[in-house]
Amino acid sequence: MPPEQLGILLCEIEHNQIPYLEPIMAQLSSAFKIIFMLHMQVGIQKQLEVSLKKIQASNQMLEAISKMDELTGIFNRRGFFEQAPAKIRDSKNAGKKAILLFADLDNLKTINDQMGHDEGDFAIKSVAEILKDSMRASDVVARIGGDEFVAMAILEKHATAETIKMRIKNLTEQFNELC
């Protein structure tokens, strides 16, 4: 590969100093090349930082998506089995009672077969909405199977399982009246 010209050196020298020009030119050329490469490195470093931030944001989005049920917008099985133990281990919940609620949508196959899958999806989304609205934002609600749901709540001093049961019952009755 032929040498690359990175600059021009103009100087007045004596005849006996000519042998020194070649090594000086080589050093200057090397210095210019290093400076050029350092500038390139800074640009590449900035590009890598931008790419890393994009990858991290994508990974966070994928992490969140992998824990959510696409149809209902609540946690899926994976999300539940990550969130529920974390709530239990949280030091602010030490000594508190927790409840675990399981729900199953009866006759989903019949709904799908007789009325179509859109109606089946509507039934699943409706159950998820009722459960989510019955629980607090700090509770964990998930769809763990086709028509199976689970919810976990850490009970505060004034709350009981009966309170949650009544909220579910009331919201279900309101939903059934409207639909």
Secondary structure, DSSP 8 states (H G I E B T S, - for coil): --------------GGGHHHHHHHHHHHHHHHHHHHHHHHHHHHHHHHHHHHHHHHHHHHHHHHHTTB-TTTSSB-HHHHHHHHHHHHH-GGGTT--EEEEEEE-TTHHHHHHHH-HHHHHHHHHHHHHHHHHHS-TTSEEEE-SSSEEEEEEE--TT--HHHHHHHHHHHHHHHHHH-
